[in-house]
Amino acid sequence: MKGKDYLNYLFSAHKLGTVLGLERVNAVLKKLNNPQNSFKSIHIAGTNGKGSTSTIISQILQEYGFNTGLYISPHIKRFSERIKLNSFDINDKELIFEIKKIKKITDKLKKKDSSLFPTFFEFSVAIAYDFFARKKVDFAVIETGLGGRLDATNVIKPEIAVITNVSIEHTEYLGNTVELIAEEKAGIIKPDSIVVTASKDKKVLKVIKEKASKENVPVFEVQKLCKTSNHLFSLIKQKFDLEVEGEKIKGIETSLLGEFQPINIATAVLAVKKLKLKFDKKKIKEGIKKAFIPGRFQVIQRKPLTIFDAGHNSDCFKEIKKTLLLMKKKKMFDKMILLIALSSDKDAEKISELIFPLADKIVITRANYRGMDIEKLVSFAEKHEKPFIGFHDSQEAFDFALTRTEEKDLLFVVGSIFFLGEINVDFYKHV
């Protein structure tokens, strides 16, 4: 087999779909001598913000001089984006080595018991954990995939369990109430850890605190312990002051845009502080300044202004709406052309109510993977009486939308991360 064949083998596991549970990943990791036990970890769960929070924590730890692994998902363009060592994606040689190594194990497991063959996500987690162990990382920052309790990442014993927030999502897997979903997210809380949460929902906090009490671990609430002030926002960076448990950090700068990022940054800083490291403001500020995650309210080009965001649920769109209204107030654009594509399991009605009224024109399309039919979104565009057009091809939709965006307008491209990945743009080019 060649390198491409091994990647195809990895992606072929997609056919198994999403299957929650720890039996399969544990079976693979056991054959790898349980690499997840060889490094310290910080585990991040939540509905929104967990990718950004994970990335910020990882970058701050690097500034402290730690050899740091980062696992996030999903990827936009390349699988290797999911697994990073000191901010660098796993290289092709290392990735193929890991797939080849784990394939030998999974092939044997499949012969012995086909039910132990891992899903794509479980395979990915095993790759990451084995890679981090081989590279002798001091810390691995691990973002959950779906939920927490039965998520494949949840075989670690973290120093810190971070729960960014909890709202209704993935009800077919996690339950149909915020309390049930919170129980799943709180499943990452383990004995001998510390809990940091940015949630302000009383129902959610009650669930988190009950689980923490059961495991005899403390809970630290970002909303009570952190304050932001003097917030300045531009299309290049945000700047604000942060106070964390009485420690003041002035002039924090970040290229991560959006009204929602300061709370993610506060969460990350509080989590790092709970590791009982020396509170080094210079290192913390530098880590925040360097942190970057593609497709999160990212300016792709300036003329016309084009912003991509992987907004995927109604809570995301509430925060997106705040930022867009702020931009409009600051006269950063005249009209907004909206290009949107959602995954098939999202609440199109709620999302359209939040975002469609802000648009002057709407272009609707769909992702090839798990994409919502355009007809569903079209019905809501009709309801809001906005000029709209639909395309079945995402690249064609983007090219069309760009031609309809005047120099002083905003083209806002939003929706599933799979959709963003299908569009031919460079997410790593600085503009």
C-alpha positions in Angstrom: 0.0 0.0 0.0 1.1 3.6 -0.7 0.5 6.7 1.4 -2.7 7.5 -0.4 -4.0 4.0 0.1 -3.5 4.3 3.9 -5.4 7.6 3.9 -8.2 6.0 1.9 -8.3 3.2 4.4 -8.6 5.7 7.3 -11.4 7.6 5.5 -13.2 4.3 4.6 -14.1 4.0 8.3 -16.6 6.8 7.7 -19.0 4.2 6.5 -19.5 3.1 10.1 -21.0 6.5 10.9 -21.2 7.8 14.4 -21.2 5.2 17.1 -20.7 6.4 20.7 -18.9 4.2 23.2 -15.4 3.5 24.5 -15.1 -0.3 23.9 -13.6 0.0 20.4 -11.1 2.8 21.1 -10.1 1.1 24.3 -9.4 -2.2 22.5 -7.1 -0.3 20.0 -5.3 1.7 22.7 -4.7 -1.4 24.8 -2.8 -3.0 21.9 -0.8 0.3 21.7 0.1 0.0 25.4 -2.3 2.7 26.4 -0.4 5.7 25.1 -3.0 8.1 26.6 -1.5 7.3 30.1 1.9 8.7 29.2 1.1 12.4 29.1 -0.8 15.0 31.1 -3.9 16.3 29.4 -6.5 19.0 29.4 -9.9 17.9 28.1 -12.4 20.3 26.6 -16.1 19.7 25.9 -18.9 22.0 25.1 -21.4 23.1 22.5 -19.5 26.1 21.1 -16.0 27.6 21.5 -14.2 24.4 22.3 -11.9 24.4 19.3 -10.9 28.0 19.9 -10.4 27.4 23.6 -8.3 24.3 23.0 -6.1 26.1 20.5 -5.6 29.1 22.9 -4.7 26.8 25.8 -2.2 24.9 23.6 -0.5 28.1 22.4 -0.2 29.5 26.0 1.4 26.2 27.2 3.9 26.4 24.3 4.9 29.9 25.5 5.6 28.3 28.9 8.0 26.0 27.1 6.0 22.8 27.2 6.1 20.3 24.4 2.4 20.4 23.6 0.0 18.2 21.6 -3.4 19.4 20.3 -6.3 17.3 19.0 -9.2 19.1 17.5 -11.9 18.2 15.0 -13.2 18.3 12.4 -10.7 19.5 9.8 -11.4 22.0 7.0 -9.0 20.9 4.2 -6.6 18.2 5.4 -6.9 15.4 8.1 -3.6 16.5 9.5 -5.1 19.7 10.8 -6.7 17.6 13.6 -3.4 16.6 15.2 -0.7 19.2 16.0 2.6 19.2 17.8 3.6 22.6 19.0 1.2 24.2 16.5 2.5 22.2 13.5 0.2 19.7 11.8 1.3 16.1 11.9 3.4 15.6 8.8 2.5 13.0 6.1 5.3 10.6 7.0 4.3 10.5 10.7 0.6 10.2 9.8 1.1 7.3 7.4 3.3 5.6 10.0 0.5 5.9 12.6 -2.2 4.7 10.2 0.0 1.7 9.1 0.7 0.8 12.7 -2.9 1.0 13.8 -4.2 -0.7 10.7 -2.3 -3.9 11.7 -4.1 -3.8 15.1 -7.6 -3.0 13.6 -7.3 -5.7 11.0 -6.6 -8.3 13.7 -9.4 -7.0 15.9 -11.8 -7.2 13.0 -10.9 -10.9 12.4 -11.4 -11.6 16.1 -14.5 -9.6 16.6 -15.9 -7.3 13.9 -17.8 -5.2 16.5 -14.4 -3.9 17.7 -13.4 -2.3 14.4 -13.2 1.5 15.2 -15.1 4.3 13.6 -13.3 7.0 11.7 -13.3 9.3 14.8 -12.0 6.5 17.1 -9.2 5.7 14.6 -8.3 9.4 14.6 -8.1 9.6 18.4 -5.9 6.5 18.5 -3.6 8.1 16.0 -3.4 11.3 18.0 -2.8 9.6 21.4 -0.1 7.3 20.0 1.6 10.2 18.2 1.6 12.4 21.3 3.1 9.5 23.4 5.9 8.9 20.8 6.7 12.6 20.8 6.8 12.7 24.6 4.5 15.7 24.9 4.2 17.3 28.4 0.6 18.2 27.8 -2.0 17.2 25.3 -5.0 19.5 24.8 -7.9 17.3 23.7 -11.2 18.6 22.2 -14.1 16.2 22.4 -15.9 15.3 19.3 -19.5 14.6 20.3 -20.7 14.9 23.8 -18.2 13.8 26.4 -19.1 10.7 28.5 -19.1 8.3 25.5 -16.9 10.3 23.2 -13.8 8.4 22.0 -11.5 11.0 23.5 -12.8 10.3 27.0 -10.2 7.6 28.0 -7.8 10.2 29.5 -7.6 11.4 33.1 -7.2 15.1 32.6 -5.6 17.6 34.9 -8.3 20.1 33.9 -11.8 19.3 32.5 -13.1 22.4 30.6 -16.8 22.7 29.7 -17.2 25.8 27.6 -21.0 25.9 27.5 -23.9 23.7 26.8 -27.0 24.1 24.6 -29.3 21.9 22.6 -27.4 19.9 19.9 -27.1 16.4 18.5 -30.3 15.4 20.3 -30.4 12.0 18.6 -27.2 11.1 20.5 -27.1 13.3 23.6 -30.7 13.7 24.7 -33.4 16.3 24.0 -33.0 18.6 27.1 -30.2 20.8 28.1 -29.8 18.8 31.4 -29.4 15.5 29.5 -26.8 17.0 27.2 -25.0 18.6 30.1 -24.8 15.2 31.8 -23.0 13.9 28.7 -20.6 16.8 28.5 -19.9 16.5 32.3 -18.8 12.9 31.6 -15.3 14.2 31.1 -15.0 15.2 34.8 -12.8 12.7 36.5 -11.4 12.2 40.1 -8.3 14.3 40.9 -9.1 16.9 38.2 -10.3 20.5 38.3 -13.4 21.8 36.4 -13.5 25.1 34.6 -16.7 26.1 32.9 -17.9 29.2 31.0 -21.5 28.2 31.2 -24.0 30.6 32.8 -27.1 28.4 32.4 -28.3 27.5 35.9 -29.6 24.1 34.8 -26.3 23.3 33.2 -24.3 24.5 36.2 -26.4 22.3 38.5 -25.6 19.2 36.5 -21.8 20.1 36.3 -21.6 20.8 40.0 -23.4 17.5 40.9 -21.0 15.5 38.8 -18.0 17.4 40.2 -19.3 16.8 43.7 -19.7 13.1 43.0 -16.0 13.0 41.8 -15.0 15.3 44.7 -13.4 18.0 42.5 -13.8 21.8 42.5 -15.6 23.8 39.9 -14.4 27.3 38.8 -16.9 29.5 36.9 -15.5 31.8 34.3 -18.5 34.1 34.5 -17.8 34.8 38.2 -14.0 34.7 38.2 -13.2 36.6 35.0 -14.0 40.1 33.7 -13.2 41.7 30.3 -13.2 45.5 29.7 -12.0 48.2 27.3 -12.9 46.0 24.3 -11.8 47.3 20.9 -12.7 45.5 17.7 -11.4 45.8 14.2 -11.1 43.5 11.1 -7.4 42.9 12.0 -7.6 42.1 15.7 -9.5 42.5 18.9 -8.0 44.2 22.0 -9.2 44.1 25.6 -8.2 43.9 29.2 -8.8 40.7 31.2 -9.0 40.1 34.9 -8.7 36.5 36.1 -9.2 35.9 39.9 -7.9 39.4 40.6 -4.9 39.1 38.2 -5.2 41.9 35.6 -3.8 41.5 32.1 -4.0 44.7 30.1 -3.9 45.0 26.3 -4.6 41.5 25.3 -4.5 41.2 21.5 -5.9 38.4 19.3 -6.5 37.8 15.6 -9.5 35.7 16.6 -12.4 37.9 15.7 -16.0 37.8 16.9 -17.8 39.0 20.0 -17.6 35.4 21.4 -13.8 35.1 21.5 -13.0 37.1 24.7 -15.0 34.5 26.8 -13.1 31.7 25.1 -9.8 33.4 25.9 -10.9 34.0 29.5 -11.8 30.3 29.8 -8.4 29.3 28.4 -6.5 31.6 30.8 -8.4 30.4 33.8 -7.7 26.8 32.9 -4.0 27.4 32.5 -4.0 29.3 35.8 -5.5 26.2 37.5 -2.4 24.2 36.5 -0.7 26.2 39.2 2.0 27.6 36.9 3.5 30.9 37.6 1.1 33.5 36.3 3.3 35.0 33.6 1.3 37.7 31.9 3.8 38.2 29.1 3.7 34.5 28.1 -0.1 34.4 28.4 -0.5 37.5 26.2 2.0 36.1 23.6 0.2 32.8 23.5 -3.2 34.5 22.9 -1.6 36.7 20.2 -0.3 33.7 18.3 -3.4 31.5 18.6 -5.1 30.9 15.3 -7.9 28.6 14.2 -9.2 28.7 10.6 -12.8 29.3 9.7 -13.8 31.1 12.9 -15.0 34.5 11.8 -12.0 34.7 9.5 -11.4 37.5 7.1 -10.4 35.8 3.8 -10.0 38.9 1.7 -10.7 42.6 2.1 -11.9 43.9 -1.3 -14.7 43.0 -1.2 -14.7 42.1 2.5 -15.2 38.3 2.7 -15.6 36.5 6.0 -15.9 32.8 6.6 -17.4 31.3 9.8 -18.1 27.7 10.7 -21.3 28.6 12.6 -23.3 25.5 13.0 -26.1 26.0 15.5 -28.5 28.6 16.8 -26.2 29.6 19.7 -23.4 30.2 17.3 -25.6 32.4 15.2 -26.7 34.5 18.2 -23.1 35.4 18.7 -22.5 35.9 15.0 -25.5 38.3 14.9 -24.0 40.4 17.7 -20.7 40.7 15.8 -22.4 41.6 12.5 -24.5 44.2 14.1 -21.4 45.7 15.7 -19.7 45.8 12.4 -22.7 47.4 10.8 -22.8 50.0 13.5 -19.1 50.8 12.9 -19.9 51.1 9.2 -17.5 48.3 8.2 -19.7 47.4 5.3 -22.7 48.7 3.4 -24.7 45.7 2.3 -24.4 42.0 3.3 -24.5 39.1 0.9 -25.1 35.9 2.8 -23.8 32.6 1.5 -25.0 29.7 3.7 -25.0 25.9 3.8 -26.0 23.9 6.9 -25.6 20.3 7.9 -28.8 18.3 7.6 -29.3 18.0 11.4 -29.4 21.7 12.2 -32.4 23.8 13.2 -32.8 25.8 9.9 -35.8 27.7 11.2 -34.1 29.2 14.3 -30.9 29.9 12.4 -32.7 31.6 9.5 -34.6 33.8 12.0 -31.4 35.0 13.4 -29.3 35.6 10.3 -31.6 36.1 7.3 -33.0 39.5 8.4 -29.4 40.9 8.4 -28.8 40.0 4.8 -29.6 42.0 1.7 -29.2 39.0 -0.6 -29.0 35.3 0.2 -27.2 32.6 -1.7 -28.0 29.1 -0.6 -26.0 25.9 -1.2 -25.2 22.6 0.4 -22.1 20.6 1.4 -21.5 17.2 -0.3 -21.1 15.6 3.1 -24.1 15.7 5.5 -25.4 18.8 3.7 -29.0 20.1 4.2 -31.1 20.2 1.0 -31.2 23.7 -0.3 -35.0 23.5 -0.6 -35.3 23.6 3.1 -33.4 26.8 3.5 -35.1 28.3 0.4 -38.5 28.0 2.2 -37.2 30.2 5.0 -35.7 32.7 2.6 -39.1 33.0 1.0 -40.6 33.6 4.4 -38.3 36.5 5.1 -39.0 38.0 1.7 -35.3 38.3 0.8 -33.8 38.1 -2.7 -32.3 34.6 -2.9 -30.8 32.0 -5.3 -29.8 28.4 -4.7 -26.9 26.4 -6.1 -26.3 22.7 -5.6 -22.5 23.2 -6.1 -20.8 25.1 -3.2 -17.9 26.4 -5.3 -20.3 27.7 -8.0 -22.4 29.3 -5.2 -19.3 31.1 -3.8 -18.1 32.3 -7.3 -21.6 33.7 -8.0 -21.9 35.4 -4.6 -18.5 37.0 -5.0 -19.5 38.5 -8.3 -22.6 40.0 -6.6 -20.6 41.6 -3.8 -19.6 45.3 -4.3 -16.4 46.7 -3.1 -17.9 48.2 0.1 -20.1 45.2 0.8 -19.6 42.1 3.0 -19.8 38.6 1.7 -20.5 36.5 4.7 -19.9 32.8 4.1 -21.3 30.7 7.0 -22.3 27.1 7.8 -20.9 23.7 8.2 -17.1 23.2 8.3 -17.5 20.6 5.6 -19.0 23.3 3.4 -16.2 25.7 4.1 -13.7 23.1 3.2 -15.2 22.5 -0.2 -14.6 26.1 -1.3 -11.3 26.9 -3.0 -9.8 29.4 -0.6 -6.5 29.5 1.4 -7.4 29.6 5.1 -3.8 30.0 6.1 -3.0 33.1 4.0 -2.8 36.2 6.1 -4.7 39.2 4.6 
